[in-house]
Amino acid sequence: MRNATWKAASRAALALTGAGALAAGMAMVLVAPAAAGTTLGASAAEKGRYFGAAVAAYKLSDSAYTTILNREFNSVTPENEMKIDATEPQQGQFSYGQADQIVNHARSRGMSVRGHTLAWHSQQPGWMQNMSGSALRQAMLNHVTQVATHFRGQVVAWDVVNEAFADGSSGARRDSNLQRTGNDWIEAAFRAARAADSGAKLCYNDYNTDNWSHAKTQAVYAMVRDFKQRGVPIDCVGFQSHFNSGSPYPSNYRTTLSSFAALGVDVQITELDIEGASAATYRSVVEDCLAVARCNGVTVWGIRDSDSWRASQTPLLFTSGGAKKPAYDAVLAALNNGTTPTDPPTTPPPTTPPPGPGGCTAAVAVNQWTGGFVATVKVTAGSSAITSWTVTLTLPLGSTVTNAWNANRSGDTGTTNWTNVAYNGRVGAGQSTEFGFQANGTAGGLTPTCAAG
Ligand code: G2I
């Protein structure tokens, strides 16, 4: 169900555009249908994506604003109206008026809605700021449950938890009253959200997680990998992507998106704005999303520059007067030029001949960035089931393994040996299992060999 959501939403948006154009055409005869490919939303929909904007409820009465919103976008994120202080201003008293207004505006026009955000250290109402311990944990879980239940069936994706990691090189969680309730607060929030709305995609959302070599990015990656391994219900990762001189668009952005996607989650660009609105940078961001099959879409954090939380940086696609900026043209062109994406397979098919009974093969897929890489190794049993396996891999000089998952290892440099852990030694005939590791340096041409025990 969740996988079908974006395409269904896109179709609805297209159908609506067509119907509206038809009605206008009957009245005025000469109005041409808004052909797919002439607006951001329609072009994105052609690529199976959405193109969204953060929307403020109080601006829905501004016709210059809604004209652009309704024409260009097929997804909406409430900018502040679903935050904790807005939806539960007093404990146990829920207030959905402004959020409902945005949801109704969007859905009546065939736009999908991203929910933002259920659990966050910021924008907490006073009563929550003053809470701690198990009372806070319960209050947070109740909030997640109530809000996700209210919007069930109306929100295609939720930012369940927002900004839970610290900036800088620590790779640690951000200190907050929620974090102090216990390290498992994030997974508890995800489980509560899933229980309340099993149809919405559940995302972790953060900023400064765009550069693959940054500690914060790696820390979020490790959490998502751990969640996937342990069955914590997470479906997607949101990259806010607020780019400016202090936090520029990184050349390894595509590596970041594809590396997360390879964990088995969707990726979404959730709050894009770029200081100065460089057309080239906007184009690159969109191309990077289109290059990753599991990148569902892009949301810009506001419509006109004057709508931006950083208006002085003029970071958006429309001028304060509502005119299209060069960045708009670049984004539209990128959406229209984009080809239907095919991610490189996480693990390419084995190049060696199929093993005989009792044997196994191993194949490796690498995501390389400047100074490091992640390798995913697929172990495939031959025509008989195996009960244990050992993979041998020789790393190039200068490469050192820093961490690994789903396998035991001996050796961090040179020739390394990898053996199954308790839960993945048994592999059925012709079936596969995967393990992975991260390393410094360059992968080069890794050629794994596999022996079954
Ligand atoms: O800070 C930029 C974004 C970073 N990621 C999470 C987003 O949720 C966040 O959005 C911004 C909104 O764009 C601002 O509009 O979040 C801010 C609050 O953390 C929002 O600012 C607040 C002001 O601080 C309040 O004084 C104001 O009442 O907007 C509120 C409503 O206009």
Residues whose N, C-alpha, C, O or C-beta is under 5 A from the ligand:
A	BS01	G2I	E79 N80 W309
